[in-house]
Amino acid sequence: MRGIANLPYFAYIPWIKLRPHVTLAAANAALEPVVRQFAKQHPERFPDHWHLALQPIIVPYQQDLGRTLTLLLAGVLLLLIIGCANCSILLLARGRARQHELAIRSAIGASRWRIVRQLLVEAVVISFTGAVLGVAASYWLAKLPLVLSPDSFLAESVLRINLPILAFSVALALLCGILFGLVPALRLSRHDPARMLPGRQTGVVAAPAKHRWSVLIAAQVALTLLLMATAGTAIRSFLQLMQMPLGYDPANVMKVGIMLHVEDPGERNRIQSREARTAYIEQIRQKIASVPGVSTVAVGTDATPPYSGAESSFEIDGTRDRGQPQARVMLVDQRYFAALRIPLLQGQIWNVDENTRGDFIAVVNRAFATRYLSSSSPLGRQLRIPGLTSQNRFQVTSGQSTAWRQIIGVVGNARNDGVDRPVVPAIYLPYTAVMPPYVQFFVRTQGDPLTYLHSIRVAIASVASDQQISDGAFNGTFTLNEAIERDPQWSRQHLFSILFGVFSAMALALALVGIFSVVAYSVAQRTTEFGVRLALGAPRSHVLWVAARIALVSTAAGIAIGLALDSFLGAILAHWMHSAFATWSLVVPAALLALSALLACALPARRATAVPPAEALRYE
C-alpha cells in the first residue's frame, strides 16, 4: 500500500508483512476501516473517492520489467535454437565425412549396433563436455547483470541459476548431440558398405543431401536475422533514451550533500533558527564557490534530477479544487537555474535578498503553466501550498511558509520524474521556506567534478571542522551524469541493449561458422563433379558460379525468410520495446552472412578447380 501524506519531503510508504495464508482481500478488509478513520480526521489529505488496495512488493517491478524479460527469454530461446541448428549441421557434416571409416568398419565385420554404439558414446562425450562447460560458465555469467547494471534491480535482488531452465538446456544439449550424432550411422548402416568404400562413389552429392544443407543454412540465417533485428531495436531504444532532451545540462555538475550537525546537539542548537541556518549554508556555499575551477554553486533540498521534488497539492487564486491538483515542490536558491542551465522563459528569478526572506514568491515550470495557467498569463498569479509546514524537530520552517505566493517567473521543463517520463508540473520555492536537516550543493566545475572533491571537503572543513559530506544513497555525493545512469529505466535499457547485443553477436558468429563450415564441406565433396565438368570443357568461371550458387541461394532464401519474419513481428516488437523496429540493423548482418557464404564457396571451389581434371577424377 502506498500512502502519501500531503507534505513535500515527507512521503510515507508502509510495508506490511502478511501472516501465512492471509489473502490480499482479507488484509484490505481489515485495514480499510483504520485508514478511513484516519481519512475522517484529515480529509484534506485524501481525494473524494478512494479505496485501499494492497499489492505485493514485486508488482511495480513486474510491470516495468515483464515485457523486456519476456523478450530477453525469447532471445535466449532463439540463440538456443540457432546453437542447436549449428551443432546439428556440424555433426551431420562430421558424420558424412566419416562415411569411409564407417564403411571400412562395417566391411571388416563390425555390426550395425557396434557402429551406432561407438558414435553414441562419442556424441554423449561431446555433448556432456559442452554442457559441463556451459553450466560452469552460466554460474559466472549469472552475476554479470548485477555487475553491468546494479541499479536495474532492487538492492536485495539475488540472481541465481534457475534449475528447471538449466535442466532443460542441458537435456536439450545432450539430445541434440545424441540425435544428430547418430543420424549418419543409422543412415549409412542401411546401405551396402562396399558402395561407400573409396573409389566406389560417384563423387556427386545427392540432391536430398544438398537440399538438407540448404534448408539448415536458410533456417539458421533467418533466425539470426530475427535476433539481430531485435538487438538492433533494443540498442536503438537505448540510444533514443540517451539522446532524449533533459531540459538541463548535467555535464560537469556534482551534487554534494551534507547533514547539518544532526548528531551534535550543541551545533544543532546553534543553527536552529532559520536565519542562523541560512547564514551557515551561505557561508559553506561561498567557500565552495571560492575553490579554483568551480564556476557556480547552488543550494537545494531534494532537487536532484532526473527525480526531484515531492508531490503536494496546492491552491490557485483563492480557489480550492476538490480534485486536488498535484505538483512537484522543489526548494532551491536563485542560482539553481544557472547551475543546471535551466532556461528562464518568462518573468524573473528571485534575488539574494528575496531568497533570504522569500516567503511570498514562486517560480513554476512550463508544464505547470500549460496545465494549470493556460487561460491567462502565469505571471502575477497567486498560489498557496497548505501542506508546506511539517512537524519535525529537525525542521526549520518560516511561520509564513503556507502564505499566498506570487508567481514571478516561468522556467523550462527539466526532467523530474525519470529520464523516460514526461515532465510533471513543478513549483520552485526559495529553500528558506522549509529547511530540513540536510542540504544539497550543486557544483558546476570547469572539468570533471570529482577531481574537485578533495578541495571541496577542505573548503567545508574551513567553516566547520566536524561537518562531513554525506555518503548515503539519498543525500550522497555524485555527479548528475551518474544520477542519470542510476535511473532504473536508463539502467535497464542499458543492460538489455548489452545483453541483446551479445546474444546477436553470438548468433551471428554461430551462423558464420556454420555456413562457412558446411558450405566448404559440401563444395569439397563435389571435387569429382567439378573435375568432370572441367574435363568436359566447362570454363573455370562456370564451375566457380556453380559452387557459389549452392550457398548464395540458401543464404538468399534465409535472408528473405528472415525479412518476412521481421516485417511480420516488427510491429509487435516495436510496441513491446517502445521503439521503432530497427530494420536498418539487418543490412550489415545480411551482408556479412552473404559474404561468408560466398567465401565459403569460393575458397574451396578455387582449390578444387585448381586441381587438374585427371587428378580430380581420381579424387577419393
C-alpha positions, 0 to 999 in steps of 0.5 A: 500500500502506498500512502502519501501524506500531503507534505513535500519531503515527507512521503510515507510508504508502509510495508506490511508483512502478511501472516501465512495464508492471509489473502490480499482481500482479507488484509484490505478488509481489515485495514480499510476501516483504520485508514478511513478513520484516519481519512475522517480526521484529515480529509484534506489529505485524501481525494473524494473517492478512494479505496485501499488496495494492497499489492505485493512488493514485486508488482511495480517491478513486474510491470516495468520489467515483464515485457523486456524479460519476456523478450530477453527469454525469447532471445535466449530461446532463439540463440538456443535454437540457432546453437542447436541448428549449428551443432546439428549441421556440424555433426551431420557434416562430421558424420558424412565425412566419416562415411569411409571409416564407417564403411571400412568398419562395417566391411571388416565385420563390425555390426550395425549396433557396434557402429551406432554404439561407438558414435553414441558414446562419442556424441554423449562425450561431446555433448556432456563436455559442452554442457559441463562447460556451459553450466560452469560458465552460466554460474559466472555469467549469472552475476554479470547483470548485477555487475553491468547494471546494479541499479536495474534491480532492487538492492536485495535482488539475488540472481541465481541459476534457475534449475528447471531452465538449466535442466532443460538446456542441458537435456536439450544439449545432450539430445541434440548431440545424441540425435544428430550424432547418430543420424549418419550411422543409422543412415549409412548402416542401411546401405551396402558398405562396399558402395561407400568404400573409396573409389566406389562413389560417384563423387556427386552429392545427392540432391536430398543431401544438398537440399538438407544443407540448404534448408539448415543454412536458410533456417539458421540465417533467418533466425539470426536475422530475427535476433539481430533485428531485435538487438538492433531495436533494443540498442536503438531504444537505448540510444533514443533514451540517451539522446532524449532532451533533459531540459538541463545540462548535467555535464560537469555538475556534482551534487554534494550533500551534507547533514547539518550537525544532526548528531551534535546537539550543541551545533544543532542548537546553534543553527536552529533558527532559520536565519542562523541556518541560512547564514551557515549554508551561505557561508559553506556555499561561498567557500565552495564557490571560492575553490579554483575551477568551480564556476557556480554553486547552488543550494537545494533540498531534494532537487536532484534530477532526473527525480526531484521534488515531492508531490503536494497539492496546492491552491490557485487564486483563492480557489480550492479544487476538490480534485486536488491538483498535484505538483512537484515542490522543489526548494532551491536558491536563485542560482539553481537555474544557472547551475543546471542551465535551466532556461528562464522563459518568462518573468524573473528569478528571485534575488539574494535578498528575496531568497533570504526572506522569500516567503511570498514568491514562486517560480513554476515550470512550463508544464505547470503553466500549460496545465494549470495557467493556460487561460491567462498569463502565469505571471502575477498569479497567486498560489498557496501550498497548505501542506508546506509546514511539517512537524519535525524537530529537525525542521526549520520552517518560516511561520509564513511558509503556507502564505499566498505566493506570487508567481514571478517567473516561468522556467523550462521543463527539466526532467523530474520524474525519470529520464523516460517520463514526461515532465510533471508540473513543478513549483520552485520555492526559495529553500528558506521556506522549509529547511530540513536537516540536510542540504544539497550543493550543486557544483558546476566545475570547469572539468570533471567534478570529482577531481574537485572533491578533495578541495571541496571537503577542505573548503567545508572543513574551513567553516566547520571542522566536524561537518562531513559530506554525506555518503548515503544513497539519498543525500550522497555525493555524485555527479548528475551524469551518474544520477542519470545512469542510476535511473532504473529505466536508463539502467535497464535499457542499458543492460538489455541493449548489452545483453541483446547485443551479445546474444546477436553477436553470438548468433551471428558468429554461430551462423558464420561458422556454420555456413562457412563450415558446411558450405566448404564441406559440401563444395569439397565433396563435389571435387569429382563433379567439378573435375568432370565438368572441367574435363568436359570443357566447362570454363573455370568461371562456370564451375566457380558460379556453380559452387557459389550458387549452392550457398548464395541461394540458401543464404538468399532464401534465409535472408528473405525468410528472415525479412518476412519474419521481421516485417511480420513481428516488427510491429509487435516488437516495436510496441513491446520495446517502445521503439521503432523496429530497427530494420536498418540493423539487418543490412550489415548482418545480411551482408556479412552472412552473404559474404561468408557464404560466398567465401565459403564457396569460393575458397574451396571451389578455387582449390578444387578447380585448381586441381587438374581434371585427371587428378580430380577424377581420381579424387577419393 
